[in-house]
Amino acid sequence: MIKATAFYSALLGITLTLTPTAFAAQDFDVIYAPAMAAPLAAKATLTEITQAGEQRIAVGDFGIIVRSNDAQTWQQAEVPTSVFLTAVDFANEHHGWAVGHHGVILHSDDGGAHWSMQLDGFALIALQIEAFEQRVAALQADLDSGELDDTVLMLTEEQLMSAETLLENANFALEEGPTRPFLDVLAVSEQVVIAVGAYGTAVRSTDSGKSWQVLDADINNPNEFHFNALAKDNQYIYLAGEQGLLFRSDDQGVTFSEIEAPYSGSYFGLFVDVNQRLWAFGLRGNVFYSDDHGDSFQPVRLSNRVNINAAADATEGGIVLVGNAGMVAHIDANGVIRERNHPSGATLTDLLVLPDQSLTLVGQQGILKMPAMAQK
């Protein structure tokens, strides 16, 4: 499930204004302050919802994580941070990850009842500096060898400039503090997890989050555009972001190659449906699908041109999309589109489709409900 970067960055995004001098530890107390118990936690701003076995789990502002086994009664989980949480994904009914602002990655091994912190922004900066220093040293050694032909030489010089920029920015973050948010997480398996975020931040774990490897320098994103969304099918992992960024990996996220994008604006979400069709969507109601793993895309034209934030398989076939201003659209298996608006008019950032075809929605007003699209 994918949320809209545009929603929480424009409406609720937290911007810390710090001068580039040594910061005080208390500037980032929110990272380590446990989420407060809130009687109305299910009505807080929530960004994403997923399912782990019988549990429905949603994450959002102030470190709030709520869970339910009936989509009616919601209990707040114990969470060791109060940062704005942006995404959640489970590999199975037990193991899941949630990510958020200030470089936070959380893990649960009991279906979302309890959470522990596996990474924070300070540790992320240290990992980035180490990775970028190694990258710069390796590329410089290649250049100094004098063994590169002209074509490879030019490419290596470009890669070195990019790596030096990443290293410079990471060193600046030592003074600025860990302000970069993660924006999505993908549990590829119980062992392999990928998290991506602002300014091209990307990390990967192969040991269930016990350790993380930095991917930033290995993905072709010289302008450091935001990475907003991840998805996977039976063959590939997909990555999308700002300015038409689309990538595909055939090795579980070790490397990513570019896909020719059908749209040069920002993508806020990716979704692979039950038929292995890839959907990409985002700014101004742009929606596209691919039946060949991203080699080509077909557009879908919605009448409502608001930002599209998330998608889910519809029980009766096709998919359901949600977006800003309460927009809900069902695209059935034959391509017929039905559009409605939730009466709240709230920005909707994610959804689950229940067995009775009704919708559990999350967004600006927390947990919301909606009847099946076929019902009036």
RODO-2510 file (C-alpha; in nm, 4 decimals, decimal comma):
residues 376
     n   res          X          Y          Z
     1     m     0,0000     0,0000     0,0000
     2     i     0,1275     0,3427    -0,0935
     3     k     0,0621     0,6871     0,0459
     4     a     0,0930     1,0295    -0,1168
     5     t     0,4129     1,2175    -0,0540
     6     a     0,2404     1,5328    -0,1710
     7     f    -0,0207     1,5030     0,1035
     8     y     0,1991     1,4964     0,4079
     9     s     0,4765     1,7145     0,2661
    10     a     0,2425     1,9941     0,1647
    11     l    -0,0251     1,9611     0,4308
    12     l     0,1438     1,8029     0,7304
    13     g     0,5132     1,7779     0,6477
    14     i     0,7485     1,8635     0,9309
    15     t     1,0273     2,1015     0,8311
    16     l     1,3016     2,1604     1,0842
    17     t     1,4777     2,4919     1,0355
    18     l     1,8289     2,4490     1,1681
    19     t     2,1419     2,6445     1,1031
    20     p     2,4398     2,4372     0,9845
    21     t     2,5985     2,4242     1,3285
    22     a     2,6241     2,1503     1,5860
    23     f     2,2713     2,0560     1,6902
    24     a     2,1541     1,9768     2,0394
    25     a     2,0364     1,6252     2,1132
    26     q     1,7013     1,7586     2,2309
    27     d     1,6345     1,8924     1,8796
    28     f     1,5489     1,5346     1,7884
    29     d     1,3891     1,4064     2,1067
    30     v     1,0861     1,3131     1,8947
    31     i     1,2877     1,0237     1,7521
    32     y     1,3195     0,8534     2,0890
    33     a     1,0037     0,9743     2,2660
    34     p     0,7540     0,6845     2,2739
    35     a     0,4212     0,7467     2,1063
    36     m     0,1708     0,8700     2,3624
    37     a    -0,1438     0,6697     2,4255
    38     a    -0,4311     0,8494     2,2537
    39     p    -0,7969     0,7555     2,3093
    40     l    -0,8791     0,8763     1,9581
    41     a    -0,5686     0,7318     1,7910
    42     a    -0,7776     0,5884     1,5049
    43     k    -0,8904     0,9433     1,4203
    44     a    -0,5382     1,0861     1,3964
    45     t    -0,3863     1,1524     1,0555
    46     l    -0,2960     0,8094     0,9155
    47     t    -0,0905     0,7522     0,6033
    48     e    -0,0966     0,3824     0,5222
    49     i    -0,2802     0,0626     0,6100
    50     t    -0,1937    -0,3008     0,5466
    51     q    -0,2961    -0,6503     0,6517
    52     a    -0,0916    -0,9094     0,8416
    53     g    -0,2850    -1,2307     0,8811
    54     e    -0,6134    -1,1332     1,0472
    55     q    -0,4764    -0,7989     1,1675
    56     r    -0,5314    -0,4678     0,9881
    57     i    -0,2533    -0,2244     1,0786
    58     a    -0,2372     0,1499     1,0083
    59     v     0,0385     0,4045     1,0782
    60     g     0,0495     0,7823     1,0936
    61     d     0,1293     1,0995     1,2817
    62     f     0,2928     1,1183     1,6265
    63     g     0,4210     0,7610     1,5933
    64     i     0,0685     0,6235     1,6071
    65     i     0,0158     0,2632     1,4997
    66     v    -0,3300     0,1094     1,5389
    67     r    -0,4423    -0,2464     1,4713
    68     s    -0,7715    -0,4316     1,4441
    69     n    -0,8874    -0,7839     1,3654
    70     d    -1,2382    -0,6771     1,2657
    71     a    -1,1864    -0,3315     1,1063
    72     q    -1,4273    -0,1960     1,3690
    73     t    -1,2407    -0,1743     1,6992
    74     w    -0,8869    -0,0351     1,6898
    75     q    -0,6143    -0,0711     1,9537
    76     q    -0,3025     0,1418     1,9692
    77     a     0,0272    -0,0436     1,9577
    78     e     0,3347     0,0258     2,1709
    79     v     0,5745     0,2334     1,9578
    80     p     0,9177     0,3667     2,0694
    81     t     0,9058     0,6874     1,8634
    82     s     0,6784     0,9857     1,8052
    83     v     0,7892     1,0697     1,4517
    84     f     0,5442     1,0981     1,1643
    85     l     0,5177     0,7453     1,0218
    86     t     0,4670     0,7269     0,6465
    87     a     0,4470     0,3617     0,5425
    88     v     0,4074     0,0052     0,6659
    89     d     0,4476    -0,3381     0,5079
    90     f     0,4454    -0,6962     0,6359
    91     a     0,6251    -0,9966     0,4920
    92     n     0,3861    -1,2344     0,6696
    93     e     0,1469    -1,2355     0,9637
    94     h     0,4296    -1,1792     1,2128
    95     h     0,7101    -0,9707     1,0621
    96     g     0,6546    -0,6147     0,9442
    97     w     0,8281    -0,2804     0,9093
    98     a     0,7161     0,0805     0,9418
    99     v     0,9144     0,3864     0,8349
   100     g     0,8901     0,7588     0,8860
   101     h     1,0509     1,0943     0,9387
   102     h     1,4045     1,1472     1,0730
   103     g     1,5262     0,8247     0,9128
   104     v     1,3280     0,5958     1,1419
   105     i     1,2704     0,2279     1,0614
   106     l     1,0651     0,0150     1,3010
   107     h     1,0181    -0,3626     1,3147
   108     s     0,7497    -0,5860     1,4637
   109     d     0,7715    -0,9626     1,5017
   110     d     0,4308    -1,0134     1,6650
   111     g     0,1859    -0,8925     1,4035
   112     g     0,2154    -0,5251     1,4884
   113     a     0,1369    -0,5367     1,8607
   114     h     0,4863    -0,4208     1,9629
   115     w     0,7578    -0,2361     1,7714
   116     s     1,1320    -0,1825     1,8087
   117     m     1,3579     0,0681     1,6343
   118     q     1,6077    -0,0767     1,3878
   119     l     1,7410     0,2455     1,2335
   120     d     1,7255     0,6167     1,3072
   121     g     1,8529     0,9220     1,1236
   122     f     2,1806     0,9440     1,3123
   123     a     2,2727     0,5858     1,2249
   124     l     2,1550     0,6459     0,8676
   125     i     2,3924     0,9412     0,8249
   126     a     2,6829     0,7318     0,9536
   127     l     2,5969     0,4529     0,7092
   128     q     2,5731     0,7002     0,4215
   129     i     2,9077     0,8646     0,4953
   130     e     3,0820     0,5284     0,5147
   131     a     2,9201     0,4069     0,1911
   132     f     2,9899     0,7274    -0,0020
   133     e     3,3514     0,7461     0,1164
   134     q     3,4065     0,3926    -0,0087
   135     r     3,2363     0,4779    -0,3369
   136     v     3,4490     0,7880    -0,3928
   137     a     3,7702     0,6003    -0,3104
   138     a     3,6874     0,3135    -0,5474
   139     l     3,5984     0,5433    -0,8377
   140     q     3,9059     0,7574    -0,7819
   141     a     4,1214     0,4442    -0,7863
   142     d     3,9665     0,3437    -1,1198
   143     l     4,0466     0,6868    -1,2647
   144     d     4,4016     0,6802    -1,1300
   145     s     4,4671     0,3414    -1,2859
   146     g     4,4844     0,4927    -1,6338
   147     e     4,3313     0,1747    -1,7757
   148     l     3,9876     0,3098    -1,8729
   149     d     3,8891     0,3746    -2,2323
   150     d     3,7360     0,7120    -2,3177
   151     t     3,3751     0,6041    -2,2845
   152     v     3,4231     0,4339    -1,9482
   153     l     3,6429     0,7228    -1,8353
   154     m     3,3678     0,9776    -1,8931
   155     l     3,1098     0,7615    -1,7170
   156     t     3,3403     0,7066    -1,4197
   157     e     3,4075     1,0789    -1,3915
   158     e     3,0324     1,1460    -1,3844
   159     q     2,9820     0,8767    -1,1217
   160     l     3,2620     1,0248    -0,9117
   161     m     3,1067     1,3716    -0,9227
   162     s     2,7728     1,2266    -0,8144
   163     a     2,9309     1,0264    -0,5308
   164     e     3,1232     1,3313    -0,4098
   165     t     2,7994     1,5300    -0,3997
   166     l     2,6304     1,2570    -0,1972
   167     l     2,9236     1,2514     0,0444
   168     e     2,9193     1,6300     0,0789
   169     n     2,5465     1,6262     0,1555
   170     a     2,5866     1,3457     0,4101
   171     n     2,8629     1,5371     0,5877
   172     f     2,6405     1,8451     0,5938
   173     a     2,3735     1,6327     0,7597
   174     l     2,6150     1,5803     1,0495
   175     e     2,5662     1,9504     1,1200
   176     e     2,2023     1,9793     1,0141
   177     g     2,0778     1,6687     1,1892
   178     p     1,8730     1,3727     1,0588
   179     t     1,5810     1,5458     0,8918
   180     r     1,5249     1,3225     0,5884
   181     p     1,2117     1,1054     0,5970
   182     f     1,1644     0,7584     0,4621
   183     l     0,8553     0,7544     0,2398
   184     d     0,7944     0,3864     0,1658
   185     v     0,9012     0,0397     0,2734
   186     l     0,8759    -0,2983     0,0998
   187     a     0,9063    -0,6289     0,2820
   188     v     1,0317    -0,8416    -0,0064
   189     s     1,0572    -1,1369     0,2308
   190     e     1,1101    -1,1942     0,6008
   191     q     1,4812    -1,1306     0,5410
   192     v     1,4944    -0,8763     0,2547
   193     v     1,3558    -0,5276     0,3231
   194     i     1,3932    -0,2055     0,1229
   195     a     1,3137     0,1466     0,2418
   196     v     1,3257     0,4615     0,0271
   197     g     1,2659     0,8292     0,0834
   198     a     1,3431     1,1940     0,0334
   199     y     1,6360     1,3140    -0,1788
   200     g     1,7015     0,9699    -0,3225
   201     t     1,7558     0,7951     0,0100
   202     a     1,7460     0,4161    -0,0224
   203     v     1,8558     0,1329     0,2072
   204     r     1,8302    -0,2456     0,1924
   205     s     1,8591    -0,5228     0,4485
   206     t     1,9116    -0,8936     0,3933
   207     d     1,8957    -0,9946     0,7601
   208     s     1,5471    -0,8764     0,8642
   209     g     1,6703    -0,5268     0,9430
   210     k     1,9578    -0,6134     1,1750
   211     s     2,1900    -0,4306     0,9332
   212     w     2,1339    -0,1973     0,6376
   213     q     2,3186    -0,1212     0,3154
   214     v     2,2971     0,2198     0,1463
   215     l     2,1754     0,2122    -0,2169
   216     d     2,1687     0,5860    -0,2954
   217     a     2,4846     0,5917    -0,5069
   218     d     2,3857     0,2788    -0,7010
   219     i     2,0588     0,4191    -0,8400
   220     n     2,0817     0,6689    -1,1247
   221     n     1,9308     0,9758    -0,9595
   222     p     2,1893     1,2575    -0,9950
   223     n     1,9374     1,5280    -0,9014
   224     e     1,8468     1,3468    -0,5791
   225     f     1,4749     1,3470    -0,6525
   226     h     1,2512     1,1885    -0,3895
   227     f     1,1814     0,8166    -0,4060
   228     n     0,8116     0,7832    -0,3200
   229     a     0,6964     0,4273    -0,3833
   230     l     0,7927     0,0608    -0,4024
   231     a     0,6077    -0,2473    -0,5295
   232     k     0,6871    -0,5999    -0,6391
   233     d     0,5477    -0,8719    -0,8623
   234     n     0,6593    -1,2318    -0,9115
   235     q     0,9648    -1,1216    -1,1091
   236     y     1,0641    -0,7609    -1,0332
   237     i     1,0771    -0,4906    -0,7694
   238     y     0,9677    -0,1449    -0,8878
   239     l     1,0666     0,2001    -0,7612
   240     a     0,9040     0,5335    -0,8484
   241     g     0,9470     0,8956    -0,7525
   242     e     0,9540     1,2566    -0,8599
   243     q     0,9955     1,3894    -1,2134
   244     g     0,8929     1,0651    -1,3816
   245     l     1,1433     0,8421    -1,2032
   246     l     1,0730     0,4739    -1,2666
   247     f     1,3129     0,1874    -1,1968
   248     r     1,3016    -0,1911    -1,2008
   249     s     1,5136    -0,4536    -1,0242
   250     d     1,5453    -0,8193    -1,1188
   251     d     1,7757    -0,9108    -0,8279
   252     q     1,5612    -0,8298    -0,5230
   253     g     1,6772    -0,4712    -0,5066
   254     v     2,0534    -0,5148    -0,5324
   255     t     2,0511    -0,3068    -0,8515
   256     f     1,7884    -0,0944    -1,0264
   257     s     1,7667    -0,0066    -1,3963
   258     e     1,5614     0,2769    -1,5404
   259     i     1,2234     0,2231    -1,7073
   260     e     1,1020     0,4639    -1,9731
   261     a     0,8270     0,6522    -1,7943
   262     p     0,4932     0,7314    -1,9620
   263     y     0,4678     1,0586    -1,7665
   264     s     0,7312     1,3087    -1,6559
   265     g     0,5489     1,4253    -1,3433
   266     s     0,5681     1,2757    -0,9973
   267     y     0,4465     0,9273    -0,9118
   268     f     0,3062     0,8886    -0,5610
   269     g     0,2219     0,5206    -0,5794
   270     l     0,2853     0,1848    -0,7426
   271     f     0,0643    -0,1215    -0,7197
   272     v     0,0803    -0,4742    -0,8596
   273     d    -0,2668    -0,6248    -0,8769
   274     v    -0,3779    -0,9843    -0,8392
   275     n    -0,3215    -1,0400    -1,2124
   276     q     0,0372    -0,9108    -1,1937
   277     r    -0,0532    -0,5899    -1,3760
   278     l     0,1673    -0,2963    -1,2709
   279     w    -0,0058     0,0333    -1,1927
   280     a     0,1696     0,3705    -1,1559
   281     f    -0,0163     0,6821    -1,0479
   282     g     0,0249     1,0215    -0,8906
   283     l     0,0108     1,3888    -0,9721
   284     r    -0,3022     1,5424    -1,1269
   285     g    -0,4914     1,2167    -1,1605
   286     n    -0,2408     1,0473    -1,3890
   287     v    -0,2862     0,6695    -1,3901
   288     f    -0,1048     0,4134    -1,6079
   289     y    -0,0856     0,0353    -1,6222
   290     s     0,1589    -0,2117    -1,7730
   291     d     0,1067    -0,5759    -1,8678
   292     d     0,4719    -0,6318    -1,9602
   293     h     0,6565    -0,5450    -1,6389
   294     g     0,6997    -0,1785    -1,7261
   295     d     0,8257    -0,2167    -2,0829
   296     s     0,5187    -0,0234    -2,2000
   297     f     0,2276     0,1561    -2,0332
   298     q    -0,1311     0,2409    -2,1165
   299     p    -0,3039     0,5505    -1,9734
   300     v    -0,6318     0,5492    -1,7813
   301     r    -0,8289     0,8722    -1,7909
   302     l    -1,0189     0,9662    -1,4756
   303     s    -1,2643     1,2555    -1,4800
   304     n    -1,1430     1,3713    -1,1381
   305     r    -0,7912     1,5110    -1,1802
   306     v    -0,6829     1,5180    -0,8164
   307     n    -0,3656     1,3465    -0,6977
   308     i    -0,3959     0,9670    -0,6795
   309     n    -0,2368     0,8170    -0,3715
   310     a    -0,3036     0,4433    -0,3407
   311     a    -0,4642     0,1365    -0,4972
   312     a    -0,5968    -0,2026    -0,3887
   313     d    -0,7505    -0,5079    -0,5541
   314     a    -1,1294    -0,4879    -0,5724
   315     t    -1,3146    -0,7926    -0,4432
   316     e    -1,5404    -0,7913    -0,7495
   317     g    -1,2425    -0,7547    -0,9873
   318     g    -1,0242    -0,4692    -1,1059
   319     i    -0,8759    -0,2167    -0,8650
   320     v    -0,9878     0,0691    -0,6422
   321     l    -0,7925     0,3966    -0,6361
   322     v    -0,8090     0,6712    -0,3732
   323     g    -0,6823     1,0277    -0,3730
   324     n    -0,7228     1,3835    -0,2592
   325     a    -1,0592     1,5473    -0,1827
   326     g    -1,2134     1,2105    -0,0915
   327     m    -1,1791     1,0696    -0,4436
   328     v    -1,2506     0,6965    -0,4844
   329     a    -1,2492     0,5233    -0,8246
   330     h    -1,3149     0,1617    -0,9243
   331     i    -1,1659     0,0392    -1,2521
   332     d    -1,3247    -0,2979    -1,3202
   333     a    -1,1748    -0,5928    -1,5093
   334     n    -1,3177    -0,4583    -1,8357
   335     g    -1,1754    -0,1102    -1,7857
   336     v    -1,5080     0,0496    -1,6900
   337     i    -1,4516     0,3353    -1,4447
   338     r    -1,6861     0,4354    -1,1626
   339     e    -1,5935     0,7396    -0,9567
   340     r    -1,7308     0,8530    -0,6226
   341     n    -1,6249     1,0819    -0,3404
   342     h    -1,6191     1,0015     0,0268
   343     p    -1,8626     1,2411     0,1978
   344     s    -1,5868     1,3685     0,4284
   345     g    -1,3978     1,5183     0,1351
   346     a    -1,0808     1,4278     0,3249
   347     t    -0,7529     1,3481     0,1569
   348     l    -0,7345     0,9685     0,1339
   349     t    -0,3905     0,8115     0,1370
   350     d    -0,4533     0,4363     0,1474
   351     l    -0,7217     0,1685     0,1694
   352     l    -0,8127    -0,1922     0,2304
   353     v    -1,0963    -0,3672     0,0464
   354     l    -1,2828    -0,5990     0,2833
   355     p    -1,4416    -0,9327     0,1829
   356     d    -1,7889    -0,7716     0,1727
   357     q    -1,6462    -0,5215    -0,0841
   358     s    -1,6676    -0,2311     0,1607
   359     l    -1,3658    -0,0048     0,2012
   360     t    -1,1552     0,0819     0,5031
   361     l    -0,9849     0,4114     0,4213
   362     v    -0,7093     0,6086     0,5922
   363     g    -0,5928     0,9650     0,5514
   364     q    -0,6457     1,3124     0,6818
   365     q    -0,9271     1,2084     0,9209
   366     g    -0,7910     0,8727     1,0324
   367     i    -0,9928     0,5549     0,9780
   368     l    -1,2969     0,6036     0,7529
   369     k    -1,5470     0,3567     0,6065
   370     m    -1,7226     0,3406     0,2713
   371     p    -1,9755     0,0957     0,1228
   372     a    -1,8902    -0,1183    -0,1769
   373     m    -1,8570     0,0804    -0,4985
   374     a    -2,1515    -0,1107    -0,6464
   375     q    -2,3797     0,0229    -0,3744
   376     k    -2,5483     0,3608    -0,4072
***
